[in-house]
Amino acid sequence: MAELSTDQRNHLDEDKFAFPKQRKEPLENASHVRNAVARFNQVKDVTDKERDEAWHRIQRAARKFDVQLDEKSWHELKAKK
């Protein structure tokens, strides 16, 4: 994965994160998108509405970076535990 330095991460706009309020899971490239999906259930203290919004951002980033998502909803990720 292309690592972001702390400085790079701090300079990202909020809309570049799956969870912007928490600044969790940046979506800067295909590797980040795959990582955001893998870590989705590890993000704590977020509402289902925030998860819905994060999933939509991940889907948009996946299309942008040509990442195939097998899941149609973040709820499917919970079933894979």
Backbone hydrogen bonds, N-H to C=O, Kabsch-Sander energy under -0.5 kcal/mol:
donor,donor_aa,acceptor,acceptor_aa,energy
3,E,1,M,-0.9
9,R,5,S,-2.9
10,N,6,T,-2.6
11,H,7,D,-1.2
12,L,9,R,-1.1
16,K,13,D,-2.0
17,F,14,E,-1.7
18,A,24,K,-0.5
18,A,25,E,-2.9
19,F,24,K,-2.2
23,R,19,F,-1.0
24,K,19,F,-2.1
27,L,16,K,-3.0
33,V,29,N,-2.0
34,R,30,A,-2.4
35,N,31,S,-2.2
36,A,32,H,-2.7
37,V,33,V,-1.9
38,A,34,R,-2.2
39,R,35,N,-2.3
40,F,36,A,-0.5
40,F,37,V,-0.8
42,Q,39,R,-2.0
43,V,39,R,-0.6
43,V,40,F,-1.2
51,R,47,T,-2.0
52,D,48,D,-2.7
53,E,49,K,-2.4
54,A,50,E,-2.5
55,W,51,R,-2.7
56,H,52,D,-1.9
57,R,53,E,-1.9
58,I,54,A,-2.5
59,Q,55,W,-2.6
60,R,56,H,-2.3
61,A,57,R,-2.4
62,A,58,I,-2.7
63,R,59,Q,-2.2
64,K,60,R,-2.3
65,F,61,A,-2.5
66,D,63,R,-0.9
67,V,62,A,-3.0
68,Q,66,D,-0.5
69,L,67,V,-0.5
70,D,68,Q,-0.5
76,E,73,S,-1.1
77,L,74,W,-0.9
78,K,74,W,-0.9
79,A,75,H,-1.0
80,K,76,E,-0.7
80,K,77,L,-0.7
81,K,78,K,-1.1
